[in-house]
Structures are given as C-alpha cells and as structure tokens.
C-alpha cells in the first residue's frame, strides 16, 4: 500500500496496481500514513509549496470508504497510537507541536496539544510509539530523534549524522531495533539509514 501523489494505491505481487482512494489535486501529494488498531489506514497530504492549511488527514476504512478527518493541515506527518489504543498522536509539522486525540471506535476526537517543540531544533516529522507508550519523533532539520514518555516528558535524544530524519520504526527479531529514515532535499547533508541498535 502506498500514499502517492494522486491518492492511495495497492501493489499486488509487486506488479499489479489499483487505486483504493484516487484523489488527484494539482500541486499536492501524499505524505505520512499509518495503519490504526482497527486496520483502517490514516493518510495525510501536503502541498508541494507547503502553503499553510488546505490539505488533509483522511481515514480509509478496510472496505475502502474514506472519511476526511482534518481539512486544515499544512504538512501532515507523524501518526501513531498508544498501546491501549485509546489515544492517537498526530503531527502537523509547521505547528512544531505533537497533538493527541481520544481514539474511540475507530474515530479520532477531542484533538488537543500534547507536546510543544518550539524550543528544539527542527520540526517534528514522523513518529512511532513503543510498547511502553513512549513516543519517538524524528526531527526534520533537527538531526535527531526524540523520545517522549507517556506523560509528554522528553527523556532521550538520539543525535544523528543526517540533518533531515523523516520517520522511525521498531523492527528486528525482538522489535528492539529503531530504524530511522532520512531525506536529502534542498541541499541537505548526505542521506543515510541509521540503525540505532543500542537497546532502544
């Protein structure tokens, strides 16, 4: 499944392709996406020029039906859920804030600020949630990944050799390896993939 410029599509066997949510909009593209505990897909969009507002966060149900959740997003990014599935974390990067929703019956309600990041270098981008409920956030132009406790306290910073980390996820045989992706755009430092195997 891929969140592309013109919508969300599915590749089968690496070759066959079909759209499940086709919504081409000039000057816009898909950005971050995540699968919810109820197996719905949550997809964000942004404008290429990153103009304020006007883009979306959409929920796509397992049957393919879509519901627009937010329609005033600038750069839709990190999406993740608490281990008990009762909260959904979300980032619209230019706000320099991590928000949280109450998540009930597949719906995100009661959006509220959770962590302000204005005092940190860079912009919050992709995120993942660990089994303890801590939220790990990649900081675009911040050359780091930050870990926040379930109460929203910053308790760990992983410096990176790249300026623009974009996302992070746990993997490996015990899910203790933190994989971090990065981008090179606008003349940033060389890209790379960092595997932080330090008992994250």
Contact map, one row per residue, 1 for C-alpha under 8 A:
11100001111000000000000000000000000000000000000000000000000000000000000000000000000000000000000000000000000000000000000000000000000000000000000000000000000000000000000000000000000000000000000000000000
11110001111000000000000000000000000000000000000000000000000000000000000000000000000000000000000000000000000000000000000000000000000000000000000000000000000000000000000000000000000000000000000000000000
11111011100000000000000000000111100000000010000000000000000000000000000000000000000000000000000000000000000000000000000000000000000000000000000000000000000000000000000000000000000000000000000000000000
01111111100000000000000000001110000000000000000000000000000000000000000000000000000000000000000000000000000000000000000000000000000000000000000000000000000000000000000000000000000000000000000000000000
00111110000000000000000100011100000000000000000000000000000000000000000000000000000000000000000000000000000000000000000000000000000000000000000000000000000000000000000000000000000000000000000000000000
00011111000000000000011110001100000000000000000000000000000000000000000000000000000000000000000000000000000000000000000000000000000000000000000000000000000000000000000000000000000000000000000000000000
00111111100000000011111100001100000000000000000000000000000000000000000000000000000000000000000000000000000000000000000000000000000000000000000000000000000000000000000000000000000000000000000000000000
11110111110000000011110000000100000000000000000000000000000000000000000000000000000000000000000000000000000000000000000000000000000000000000000000000000000000000000000000000000000000000000000000000000
11110011111000001111110000000000000000000000000000000000000000000000000000000000000000000000000000000000000000000000000000000000000000000000000000000000000000000000000000000000000000000000000000000000
11000001111100001111000000000000000000000000000000000000000000000000000000000000000000000000000000000000000000000000000000000000000000000000000000000000000000000000000000000000000000000000000000000000
11000000111111111100000000000000000000000000000000000000000000000000000000000000000000000000000000000000000000000000000000000000000000000000000000000000000000000000000000000000000000000000000000000000
00000000011111111000000000000000000000000000000000000000000000000000000000000000000000000000000000000000000000000000000000000000000000000000000000000000000000000000000000000000000000000000000000000000
00000000001111110000000000000000000000000000000000000000000000000000000000000000000000000000000000000000000000000000000000000000000000000000000000000000000000000000000000000000000000000000000000000000
00000000001111110000000000000000000000000000000000000000000000000000000000000000000000000000000000000000000000000000000000000000000000000000000000000000000000000000000000000000000000000000000000000000
00000000001111111000000000000000000000000000000000000000000000000000000000000000000000000000000000000000000000000000000000000000000000000000000000000000000000000000000000000000000000000000000000000000
00000000001111111100000000000000000000000000000000000000000000000000000000000000000000000000000000000000000000000000000000000000000000000000000000000000000000000000000000000000000000000000000000000000
00000000111100111110000000000000000000000000000000000000000000000000000000000000000000000000000000000000000000000000000000000000000000000000000000000000000000000000000000000000000000000000000000000000
00000000111000011111000000000000000000000000000000000000000000000000000000000000000000000000000000000000000000000000000000000000000000000000000000000000000000000000000000000000000000000000000000000000
00000011110000001111110000000000000000000000000000000000000000000000000000000000000000000000000000000000000000000000000000000000000000000000000000000000000000000000000000000000000000000000000000000000
00000011110000000111110000000000000000000000000000000000000000010000000000000000000000000000000000000000000000000000000000000000000000000000000000000000000000000000000000000000000000000000000000000000
00000011100000000011111000000000000000000000000000000000000100010100000000000000000000000000000000000000000000000000000000000000000000000000000000000000000000000000000000000000000000000000000000000000
00000111100000000011111100000000000000000000000000000000000000000000000000000000000000000000000000000000000000000000000000000000000000000000000000000000000000000000000000000000000000000000000000000000
00000110000000000000111110000000000000000000000000000000000000000000000000000000000000000000000000000000000000000000000000000000000000000000000000000000000000000000000000000000000000000000000000000000
00001110000000000000011111010000000000000000000000000000000000000000000000000000000000000000000000000000000000000000000000000000000000000000000000000000000000000000000000000000000000000000000000000000
00000100000000000000001111111000000000000000000000000000000000000000000000000000000000000000000000000000000000000000000000000000000000000000000000000000000000000000000000000000000000000000000000000000
00000000000000000000000111110000000000000000000000000000000000000000000000000000000000000000000000000000000000000000000000000000000000000000000000000000000000000000000000000000000000000000000000000000
00000000000000000000000011111000000000000000001110000000000000000000000000000000000000000000000000000000000000000000000000000000000000000000000000000000000000000000000000000000000000000000000000000000
00001000000000000000000111111100000000000000111100000000000000000000000000000000000000000000000000000000000000000000000000000000000000000000000000000000000000000000000000000000000000000000000000000000
00011110000000000000000010111110000000000000111100000000000000000000000000000000000000000000000000000000000000000000000000000000000000000000000000000000000000000000000000000000000000000000000000000000
00111111000000000000000000011111000000000011110000000000000000000000000000000000000000000000000000000000000000000000000000000000000000000000000000000000000000000000000000000000000000000000000000000000
00110000000000000000000000001111100000000011110000000000000000000000000000111000000000000000000000000000000000000000000000000000000000000000000000000000000000000000000000000000000000000000000000000000
00100000000000000000000000000111110000000011100000000000000000000000000000011110000000000000000000000000000000000000000000000100000000000000000000000000000000000000000000000000000000000000000000000000
00100000000000000000000000000011111000001111000000000000000000000000000000001110000000000000000000000000000000000000000000000000000000000000000000000000000000000000000000000000000000000000000000000000
00000000000000000000000000000001111100001110000000000000000000000000000000000011000000000000000000000000000000000000000000000000000000000000000000000000000000000000000000000000000000000000000000000000
00000000000000000000000000000000111110111100000000000000000000000000000000000000000000000000000000000000000000000000000000000000000000000000000000000000000000000000000000000000000000000000000000000000
00000000000000000000000000000000011111111100000000000000000000000000000000000001100000000000000000000000010000000000000000000000000000000000000000000000000000000000000000000000000000000000000000000000
00000000000000000000000000000000001111110000000000000000000000000000000000000000100010000000000000000000010000000000000000000000000000000000000000000000000000000000000000000000000000000000000000000000
00000000000000000000000000000000000111110000000000000000000000000000000000000000000000000000000000000000010000000000000000000000000000000000000000000000000000000000000000000000000000000000000000000000
00000000000000000000000000000000001111111000000000000000000011000000000000000000000000000000000000000000000000000000000000000000000000000000000000000000000000000000000000000000000000000000000000000000
00000000000000000000000000000000001111111100000000000000001111000000000000000000000000000000000000000000010000000000000000000000000000000000000000000000000000000000000000000000000000000000000000000000
00000000000000000000000000000000111100111110000000000000001111000000000000000000000000000000000000000000000000000000000000000000000000000000000000000000000000000000000000000000000000000000000000000000
00000000000000000000000000000000111100011111000000000000111100000000000000000010000000000000000000000000000000000000000000000000000000000000000000000000000000000000000000000000000000000000000000000000
00100000000000000000000000000111110000001111100000000000111100000000000000000000000000000000000000000000000000000000000000000000000000000000000000000000000000000000000000000000000000000000000000000000
00000000000000000000000000000111100000000111110000000011110000000000000000111000000000000000000000000000000000000000000000000000000000000000000000000000000000000000000000000000000000000000000000000000
00000000000000000000000000011111000000000011111000000011100000000000000010110000000000000000000000000000000000000000000000000000000000000000000000000000000000000000000000000000000000000000000000000000
00000000000000000000000000011110000000000001111101000011000000000000000011110000000000000000000000000000000000000000000000000000000000000000000000000000000000000000000000000000000000000000000000000000
00000000000000000000000000111000000000000000111111100010000000000000000001100000000000000000000000000000000000000000000000000000000000000000000000000000000000000000000000000000000000000000000000000000
00000000000000000000000000111000000000000000011111100000000000000000000000000000000000000000000000000000000000000000000000000000000000000000000000000000000000000000000000000000000000000000000000000000
00000000000000000000000000100000000000000000001111100000000000000000000000000000000000000000000000000000000000000000000000000000000000000000000000000000000000000000000000000000000000000000000000000000
00000000000000000000000000000000000000000000011111110000000000000000000001100000000000000000000000000000000000000000000000000000000000000000000000000000000000000000000000000000000000000000000000000000
00000000000000000000000000000000000000000000001111111100000000000000000001000000000000000000000000000000000000000000000000000000000000000000000000000000000000000000000000000000000000000000000000000000
00000000000000000000000000000000000000000000000001111100000000000000000011000000000000000000000000000000000000000000000000000000000000000000000000000000000000000000000000000000000000000000000000000000
00000000000000000000000000000000000000000000000000111110000000000000001111000000000000000000000000000000000000000000000000000000000000000000000000000000000000000000000000000000000000000000000000000000
00000000000000000000000000000000000000000000000000111111000000000000001111000000000000000000000000000000000000000000000000000000000000000000000000000000000000000000000000000000000000000000000000000000
00000000000000000000000000000000000000000001111000001111100000000000001111110000000000000000000000000000000000000000000000000000000000000000000000000000000000000000000000000000000000000000000000000000
00000000000000000000000000000000000000000001110000000111110000000001111111010000000000000000000000000000000000000000000000000000000000000000000000000000000000000000000000000000000000000000000000000000
00000000000000000000000000000000000000000111100000000011111000000001111010010000000000000000000000000000000000000000000000000000000000000000000000000000000000000000000000000000000000000000000000000000
00000000000000000000000000000000000000000111000000000001111100000111110000000000000000000000000000000000000000000000000000000000000000000000000000000000000000000000000000000000000000000000000000000000
00000000000000000000000000000000000000011110000000000000111110000111100000000000000000000000000000000000000000000000000000000000000000000000000000000000000000000000000000000000000000000000000000000000
00000000000000000000100000000000000000011110000000000000011111111110000000000000000000000000000000000000000000000000000000000000000000000000000000000000000000000000000000000000000000000000000000000000
00000000000000000000000000000000000000111000000000000000001111111100000000000000000000000000000000000000000000000000000000000000000000000000000000000000000000000000000000000000000000000000000000000000
00000000000000000000000000000000000000111000000000000000000111111000000000000000000000000000000000000000000000000000000000000000000000000000000000000000000000000000000000000000000000000000000000000000
00000000000000000000000000000000000000000000000000000000000111111000000000000000000000000000000000000000000000000000000000000000000000000000000000000000000000000000000000000000000000000000000000000000
00000000000000000001100000000000000000000000000000000000000111111100000000000000000000000000000000000000000000000000000000000000000000000000000000000000000000000000000000000000000000000000000000000000
00000000000000000000000000000000000000000000000000000000000111111110000000000000000000000000000000000000000000000000000000000000000000000000000000000000000000000000000000000000000000000000000000000000
00000000000000000000100000000000000000000000000000000000011110011111000000000000000000000000000000000000000000000000000000000000000000000000000000000000000000000000000000000000000000000000000000000000
00000000000000000000000000000000000000000000000000000000011100001111100000000000000000000000000000000000000000000000000000000000000000000000000000000000000000000000000000000000000000000000000000000000
00000000000000000000000000000000000000000000000000000001111000000111111000000000000000000000000000000000000000000000000000000000000000000000000000000000000000000000000000000000000000000000000000000000
00000000000000000000000000000000000000000000000000000001111000000011111000000000000000000000000000000000000100000000000000000000000000000000000000000000000000000000000000000000000000000000000000000000
00000000000000000000000000000000000000000000000000000001110000000001111110000000000000000000000000000000000000000000000000000000000000000000000000000000000000000000000000000000000000000000000000000000
00000000000000000000000000000000000000000000000000001111100000000001111110000000000000000000000000000000000000000000000000000000000000000000000000000000000000000000000000000000000000000000000000000000
00000000000000000000000000000000000000000000000000001111000000000000011111000000000000000000000000000000000000000000000000000000000000000000000000000000000000000000000000000000000000000000000000000000
00000000000000000000000000000000000000000000110000011111100000000000011111110000000000000001000000000000000000000000000000000000000000000000000000000000000000000000000000000000000000000000000000000000
00000000000000000000000000000000000000000000011001111111000000000000000111110000000000000001110000000000000000000000000000000000000000000000000000000000000000000000000000000000000000000000000000000000
00000000000000000000000000000010000000000001111001000010000000000000000011111000000000000001110000000000000000000000000000000000000000000000000000000000000000000000000000000000000000000000000000000000
00000000000000000000000000000011000000000001110000000011100000000000000011111100000000000011100000000000000000000000000000000000000000000000000000000000000000000000000000000000000000000000000000000000
00000000000000000000000000000011100000000001000000000000000000000000000000111110000000000111100000000000000000000000000000001100000000000000000000000000000000000000000000000000000000000000000000000000
00000000000000000000000000000001100000000000000000000000000000000000000000011111000000001111000000000000000000000000000000011111000000001000000000000000000000000000001000000000000000000000000000000000
00000000000000000000000000000001110000000100000000000000000000000000000000001111100000011110000000000000000000000000000000000111000000000000000000000000000000000000000000000000000000000000000000000000
00000000000000000000000000000000010100000000000000000000000000000000000000000111110000011100000000000000000000000000000000000011100000000000000000000000000000000000000000000000000000000000000000000000
00000000000000000000000000000000000110000000000000000000000000000000000000000011111111111000000000000000000000000000000000000000100000000000000000000000000000000000000000000000000000000000000000000000
00000000000000000000000000000000000000000000000000000000000000000000000000000001111111111000000000000000000000000000000000000000100010000000000000000000000000000000000000000000000000000000000000000000
00000000000000000000000000000000000000000000000000000000000000000000000000000000111111000000000000000000000000000000000000000000111110000000000000000000000000000000000000000000000000000000000000000000
00000000000000000000000000000000000000000000000000000000000000000000000000000000111111100000000000000000000000000000000000000000000000000000000000000000000000000000000000000000000000000000000000000000
00000000000000000000000000000000000010000000000000000000000000000000000000000000111111110000000000000010000000000000000000000000000000000000000000000000000000000000000000000000000000000000000000000000
00000000000000000000000000000000000000000000000000000000000000000000000000000000111111110000000000000111000000000000000000000000000000000000000000000000000000000000000000000000000000000000000000000000
00000000000000000000000000000000000000000000000000000000000000000000000000000000110111111000000000011110000000000000000000000000000000000000000000000000000000000000000000000000000000000000000000000000
00000000000000000000000000000000000000000000000000000000000000000000000000000011110011111100000000011110000100000000000000000000000000000000000000000000000000000000000000000000000000000000000000000000
00000000000000000000000000000000000000000000000000000000000000000000000000000111110000111110000001111000000000000000000000000000000000000000000000000000000000000000000000000000000000000000000000000000
00000000000000000000000000000000000000000000000000000000000000000000000000001111000000011111000001111000000000000000000000000000000000000000000000000000000000000000000000000000000000000000000000000000
00000000000000000000000000000000000000000000000000000000000000000000000000011110000000001111101111100000000000000000000000011100000000000000000000000000000000000000000000000000000000000000000000000000
00000000000000000000000000000000000000000000000000000000000000000000000011111100000000000111111111000000000000000000000000000000000000000000000000000000000000000000000000000000000000000000000000000000
00000000000000000000000000000000000000000000000000000000000000000000000001111000000000000011111110000000000000000000000000111000000000000000000000000000000000000000000000000000000000000000000000000000
00000000000000000000000000000000000000000000000000000000000000000000000001100000000000000001111110000000000000000000000000100000000000000000000000000000000000000000000000000000000000000000000000000000
00000000000000000000000000000000000000000000000000000000000000000000000000000000000000000011111110000000000000000000000000000000000000000000000000000000000000000000000000000000000000000000000000000000
00000000000000000000000000000000000000000000000000000000000000000000000000000000000000000011111111000000000000000001110000110000000000000000000000000000000000000000000000000000000000000000000000000000
00000000000000000000000000000000000000000000000000000000000000000000000000000000000000000011111111100000000000001111110000010000000000000000000000000000000000000000000000000000000000000000000000000000
00000000000000000000000000000000000000000000000000000000000000000000000000000000000000001111000111110000000000001111100000010000000000000000000000000000000000000000000000000000000000000000000000000000
00000000000000000000000000000000000000000000000000000000000000000000000000000000000000001110000011111000000000111110000000000000000000000000000000000000000000000000000000000000000000000000000000000000
00000000000000000000000000000000000000000000000000000000000000000000000000000000000000111100000001111100000000111100000000000000000000000000000000000000000000000000000000000000000000000000000000000000
00000000000000000000000000000000000000000000000000000000000000000000000000000000000000111100000000111110000111110000000000000000000000000000000000000000000000000000000000000000000000000000000000000000
00000000000000000000000000000000000000000000000000000000000000000000000000000000000001110000000000011111000111100000000000000000000000000000000000000000000000000000000000000000000000000000000000000000
00000000000000000000000000000000000000000000000000000000000000000000000000000000000011110000000000001111111110000000000000000000000000000000000000000000000000000000000000000000000000000000000000000000
00000000000000000000000000000000000000000000000000000000000000000000000000000000000001000000000000000111111110000000000000000000000000000000000000000000000000000000000000000000000000000000000000000000
00000000000000000000000000000000000000000000000000000000000000000000000000000000000000000000000000000011111000000000000000000000000000000000000000000000000000000000000000000000000000000000000000000000
00000000000000000000000000000000000111010000000000000000000000000000000000000000000000000000000000000011111100000000000000000000000000000000000000000000000000000000000000000000000000000000000000000000
00000000000000000000000000000000000000000000000000000000000000000000000000000000000000000000000000000011111110000000000000000000000000000000000000000000000000000000000000000000000000000000000000000000
00000000000000000000000000000000000000000000000000000000000000000000100000000000000000010000000000001111011111100000000000000000000000000000000000000000000000000000000000000000000000000000000000000000
00000000000000000000000000000000000000000000000000000000000000000000000000000000000000000000000000001111001111100000000000000000000000000000000000000000000000000000000000000000000000000000000000000000
00000000000000000000000000000000000000000000000000000000000000000000000000000000000000000000000000001100000111110000000000000000000000000000000000000000000000000000000000000000000000000000000000000000
00000000000000000000000000000000000000000000000000000000000000000000000000000000000000000000000000111100000111111000000000000000000000000000000000000000000000000000000000000000000000000000000000000000
00000000000000000000000000000000000000000000000000000000000000000000000000000000000000000000000000111000000001111100000000000000000000000000000000000000000000000000000000000000000000000000000000000000
00000000000000000000000000000000000000000000000000000000000000000000000000000000000000000000000011110000000000111111000000000000000000000000000000000000000000000000000000000000000000000000000000000000
00000000000000000000000000000000000000000000000000000000000000000000000000000000000000000000000011110000000000011111000000000000000000000000000000000001000000000000000000000000000000000000000000000000
00000000000000000000000000000000000000000000000000000000000000000000000000000000000000000000000011100000000000001111100000000000000000000000000000000001000000000000000000000000000000000000000000000000
00000000000000000000000000000000000000000000000000000000000000000000000000000000000000000000000111000000000000001111111000000000000000000000000000000000000000000000000000000000000000000000000000000000
00000000000000000000000000000000000000000000000000000000000000000000000000000000000000000000000111000000000000000011111100110000000000000000000000000000000000000000000000000000000000000000000000000000
00000000000000000000000000000000000000000000000000000000000000000000000000000000000000000000000110000000000000000001111110000000000000000000000000000000000000000000000000000000000000000000000000000000
00000000000000000000000000000000000000000000000000000000000000000000000000000000000000000000000000000000000000000001111110000000000000000000000000000000000000000000000000000000000000000000000000000000
00000000000000000000000000000000000000000000000000000000000000000000000000000000000000000000000000000000000000000000111111000000000000000000010000000000000000000000000000000000000000000000000000000000
00000000000000000000000000000000000000000000000000000000000000000000000000000000000000000000000000000000000000000000011111100000000000000010110000000000000000000000000000000000000000000000000000000000
00000000000000000000000000000000000000000000000000000000000000000000000000000000000000000000000000000000000000000000000111110000000000000011111000000000000000000000000000000000000000000000000000000000
00000000000000000000000000000000000000000000000000000000000000000000000000000000000000000000110100000000000000000000100011111000000000000011110000000000000000000000000000000000000000000000000000000000
00000000000000000000000000000000000000000000000000000000000000000000000000000100000000000010100111000000000000000000100001111100000000001111000000000000000000000000000000000000000000000000000000000000
00000000000000000000000000000000000000000000000000000000000000000000000000001100000000000010100000000000000000000000000000111110000000001111000000000000000000000000111000000000000000000000000000000000
00000000000000000000000000000001000000000000000000000000000000000000000000001110000000000010000000000000000000000000000000011111000000001110000000000000000000000000011100000000000000000000000000000000
00000000000000000000000000000000000000000000000000000000000000000000000000000111000000000000000000000000000000000000000000001111100000111100000000000000000000000000001110000000000000000000000000000000
00000000000000000000000000000000000000000000000000000000000000000000000000000111000000000000000000000000000000000000000000000111110000111000000000000000000000000000001111000000000000000000000000000000
00000000000000000000000000000000000000000000000000000000000000000000000000000001111000000000000000000000000000000000000000000011111111110000000000000000000000000000000000000000000000000000000000000000
00000000000000000000000000000000000000000000000000000000000000000000000000000000001000000000000000000000000000000000000000000001111111110000000000000000000000000000000001000000000000000000000000000000
00000000000000000000000000000000000000000000000000000000000000000000000000000000001000000000000000000000000000000000000000000000111111000000000000000000000000000000000000000000000000000000000000000000
00000000000000000000000000000000000000000000000000000000000000000000000000000000001000000000000000000000000000000000000000000000111111000000000000000100000000000000000000000000000000000000000000000000
00000000000000000000000000000000000000000000000000000000000000000000000000000000011000000000000000000000000000000000000000000000111111100000000000001100000000000000000000000000000000000000000000000000
00000000000000000000000000000000000000000000000000000000000000000000000000000000000000000000000000000000000000000000000000000000111111110000000000111100000000000000000000000000000000000000000000000000
00000000000000000000000000000000000000000000000000000000000000000000000000000000000000000000000000000000000000000000000000000011110011111000000000111100000000000000000000000000000000000000000000000000
00000000000000000000000000000000000000000000000000000000000000000000000000000000000000000000000000000000000000000000000000000011110001111100000011110000000000000000000100000000000000000000000000000000
00000000000000000000000000000000000000000000000000000000000000000000000000000100000000000000000000000000000000000000000000011111000000111110000011100000000000000000001100000000000000000000000000000000
00000000000000000000000000000000000000000000000000000000000000000000000000000000000000000000000000000000000000000000000000011110000000011111000111000000000000000000111100000000000100000000000000000000
00000000000000000000000000000000000000000000000000000000000000000000000000000000000000000000000000000000000000000000000011111100000000001111111111000000000000000001110000000000000000000000000000000000
00000000000000000000000000000000000000000000000000000000000000000000000000000000000000000000000000000000000000000000000001111000000000000111111000000000000000000011110000000000000000000000000000000000
00000000000000000000000000000000000000000000000000000000000000000000000000000000000000000000000000000000000000000000000011100000000000000011111000000000000000000011100000000000000000000000000000000000
00000000000000000000000000000000000000000000000000000000000000000000000000000000000000000000000000000000000000000000000111100000000000000011111100000000000000000011100000000000000000000000000000000000
00000000000000000000000000000000000000000000000000000000000000000000000000000000000000000000000000000000000000000000000001000000000000000011111110000000000000111111100000000000000000000000000000000000
00000000000000000000000000000000000000000000000000000000000000000000000000000000000000000000000000000000000000000000000000000000000000000110011111000000000011110010100000000000000000000000000000000000
00000000000000000000000000000000000000000000000000000000000000000000000000000000000000000000000000000000000000000000000000000000000000011110001111100000000011110000100000000000000000000000000000000000
00000000000000000000000000000000000000000000000000000000000000000000000000000000000000000000000000000000000000000000000000000000000000011110000111110000011111000000000000000000000000000000000000000000
00000000000000000000000000000000000000000000000000000000000000000000000000000000000000000000000000000000000000000000000000000000000001111000000011111000011110000000000000000000000000000000000000000000
00000000000000000000000000000000000000000000000000000000000000000000000000000000000000000000000000000000000000000000000000000000000001110000000001111111111100000000000000000000000000000000000000000000
00000000000000000000000000000000000000000000000000000000000000000000000000000000000000000000000000000000000000000000000000000000000011100000000000111111111000000000000000000000000000000000000000000000
00000000000000000000000000000000000000000000000000000000000000000000000000000000000000000000000000000000000000000000000000000000000111100000000000011111100000000000000000000000000000000000000000000000
00000000000000000000000000000000000000000000000000000000000000000000000000000000000000000000000000000000000000000000000000000000000000000000000000011111100000000000000000000000000000000000000000000000
00000000000000000000000000000000000000000000000000000000000000000000000000000000000000000000000000000000000000000110000000000000000000000000000000011111110000000000000000000000000000000000000000000000
00000000000000000000000000000000000000000000000000000000000000000000000000000000000000000000000000000000000000000000000000000000000000000000000000011111111000000000000000000000000000000000000000000000
00000000000000000000000000000000000000000000000000000000000000000000000000000000000000000000000000000000000000000000000000000000000000000000000001111001111110000000000000000000000000000000000000000000
00000000000000000000000000000000000000000000000000000000000000000000000000000000000000000000000000000000000000000000000000000000000000000000000001111000111110000000000000000000000000000000000000000000
00000000000000000000000000000000000000000000000000000000000000000000000000000000000000000000000000000000000000000000000000000000000000000000000001110000011111000000000000000000000000000000000000000000
00000000000000000000000000000000000000000000000000000000000000000000000000000000000000000000000000000000000000000000000000000000000000000000000111100000011111100000000000000000000000000000000000000000
00000000000000000000000000000000000000000000000000000000000000000000000000000000000000000000000000000000000000000000000000000000000000000000000111000000000111110000000000000000000000000000000000000000
00000000000000000000000000000000000000000000000000000000000000000000000000000000000000000000000000000000000000000000000000000000000000000000001110000000000011111000000000000000000000000000000000000000
00000000000000000000000000000000000000000000000000000000000000000000000000000000000000000000000000000000000000000000000000000000000000000000001110000000000001111110000000000000000000000000000001000000
00000000000000000000000000000000000000000000000000000000000000000000000000000000000000000000000000000000000000000000000000000000000000000000001000000000000000111110000000000000000000000000000000000000
00000000000000000000000000000000000000000000000000000000000000000000000000000000000000000000000000000000000000000000000000000000000000000000001000000000000000011111100000000000000001000000111100000000
00000000000000000000000000000000000000000000000000000000000000000000000000000000000000000000000000000000000000000000000000000000000000000001111100000000000000011111100000000000000001000001100000000000
00000000000000000000000000000000000000000000000000000000000000000000000000000000000000000000000000000000000000000000000000000000000000000011111000000000000000000111110000000000000001110001100000000000
00000000000000000000000000000000000000000000000000000000000000000000000000000000000000000000000000000000000000000000000000001000000000000111111110000000000000000111111000000000000111100000000000000000
00000000000000000000000000000000000000000000000000000000000000000000000000000000000000000000000000000000000000000000000000001100000000000111000000000000000000000001111100000000000111100000000000000000
00000000000000000000000000000000000000000000000000000000000000000000000000000100000000000000000000000000000000000000000000001111000000001100000000000000000000000000111110000000000111000000000000000000
00000000000000000000000000000000000000000000000000000000000000000000000000000000000000000000000000000000000000000000000000000111000000011100000000000000000000000000011111000000011110000000000000000000
00000000000000000000000000000000000000000000000000000000000000000000000000000000000000000000000000000000000000000000000000000011000000000000000000000000000000000000001111100000011100000000000000000000
00000000000000000000000000000000000000000000000000000000000000000000000000000000000000000000000000000000000000000000000000000001010000000000000000000000000000000000000111110011111000000000000000000000
00000000000000000000000000000000000000000000000000000000000000000000000000000000000000000000000000000000000000000000000000000000000000000000000000000000000000000000000011111111111000000000000000000000
00000000000000000000000000000000000000000000000000000000000000000000000000000000000000000000000000000000000000000000000000000000000000000000000000000000000000000000000001111111100000000000000000000000
00000000000000000000000000000000000000000000000000000000000000000000000000000000000000000000000000000000000000000000000000000000000000000000000000000000000000000000000000111111000000000000000000000000
00000000000000000000000000000000000000000000000000000000000000000000000000000000000000000000000000000000000000000000000000000000000000000000000000000000000000000000000000111111100000000000000000000000
00000000000000000000000000000000000000000000000000000000000000000000000000000000000000000000000000000000000000000000000000000000000000000000000000000000000000000000000001111111110000000000000000000000
00000000000000000000000000000000000000000000000000000000000000000000000000000000000000000000000000000000000000000000000000000000000000000000000000000000000000000000000001111111110000000000000000001011
00000000000000000000000000000000000000000000000000000000000000000000000000000000000000000000000000000000000000000000000000000000000000000000000000000000000000000000000001110111111000000000000000111111
00000000000000000000000000000000000000000000000000000000000000000000000000000000000000000000000000000000000000000000000000000000000000000000000000000000000000000000000111100011111100000000000000111001
00000000000000000000000000000000000000000000000000000000000000000000000000000000000000000000000000000000000000000000000000000000000000000000000000000000000000000000000111100000111110000000000011110000
00000000000000000000000000000000000000000000000000000000000000000000000000000000000000000000000000000000000000000000000000000000000000000100000000000000000000000000111110000000011111000000000011110000
00000000000000000000000000000000000000000000000000000000000000000000000000000000000000000000000000000000000000000000000000000000000000000000000000000000000000000000111100000000001111100000000111000000
00000000000000000000000000000000000000000000000000000000000000000000000000000000000000000000000000000000000000000000000000000000000000000000000000000000000000000111111000000000000111110000001110000000
00000000000000000000000000000000000000000000000000000000000000000000000000000000000000000000000000000000000000000000000000000000000000000000000000000000000000000001110000000000000011111001001100000000
00000000000000000000000000000000000000000000000000000000000000000000000000000000000000000000000000000000000000000000000000000000000000000000000000000000000000000001000000000000000001111111111000000000
00000000000000000000000000000000000000000000000000000000000000000000000000000000000000000000000000000000000000000000000000000000000000000000000000000000000000000000000000000000000000111111000000000000
00000000000000000000000000000000000000000000000000000000000000000000000000000000000000000000000000000000000000000000000000000000000000000000000000000000000000000000000000000000000000011111000000000000
00000000000000000000000000000000000000000000000000000000000000000000000000000000000000000000000000000000000000000000000000000000000000000000000000000000000000000000000000000000000000011111100000000000
00000000000000000000000000000000000000000000000000000000000000000000000000000000000000000000000000000000000000000000000000000000000000000000000000000000000000000011000000000000000000111111110000000000
00000000000000000000000000000000000000000000000000000000000000000000000000000000000000000000000000000000000000000000000000000000000000000000000000000000000000000111000000000000000000010011111000000000
00000000000000000000000000000000000000000000000000000000000000000000000000000000000000000000000000000000000000000000000000000000000000000000000000000000000000000100000000000000000000010001111100000000
00000000000000000000000000000000000000000000000000000000000000000000000000000000000000000000000000000000000000000000000000000000000000000000000000000000000000000100000000000000000001110000111110000000
00000000000000000000000000000000000000000000000000000000000000000000000000000000000000000000000000000000000000000000000000000000000000000000000000000000000000000100000000000000000011100000011111000000
00000000000000000000000000000000000000000000000000000000000000000000000000000000000000000000000000000000000000000000000000000000000000000000000000000000000000000000000000000000001111000000001111100000
00000000000000000000000000000000000000000000000000000000000000000000000000000000000000000000000000000000000000000000000000000000000000000000000000000000000000010000000000000000001110000000000111110000
00000000000000000000000000000000000000000000000000000000000000000000000000000000000000000000000000000000000000000000000000000000000000000000000000000000000000000000000000000000111100000000000011111000
00000000000000000000000000000000000000000000000000000000000000000000000000000000000000000000000000000000000000000000000000000000000000000000000000000000000000000000000000000000111100000000000001111101
00000000000000000000000000000000000000000000000000000000000000000000000000000000000000000000000000000000000000000000000000000000000000000000000000000000000000000000000000000001110000000000000000111111
00000000000000000000000000000000000000000000000000000000000000000000000000000000000000000000000000000000000000000000000000000000000000000000000000000000000000000000000000000000100000000000000000011111
00000000000000000000000000000000000000000000000000000000000000000000000000000000000000000000000000000000000000000000000000000000000000000000000000000000000000000000000000000001100000000000000000001111
00000000000000000000000000000000000000000000000000000000000000000000000000000000000000000000000000000000000000000000000000000000000000000000000000000000000000000000000000000001110000000000000000011111
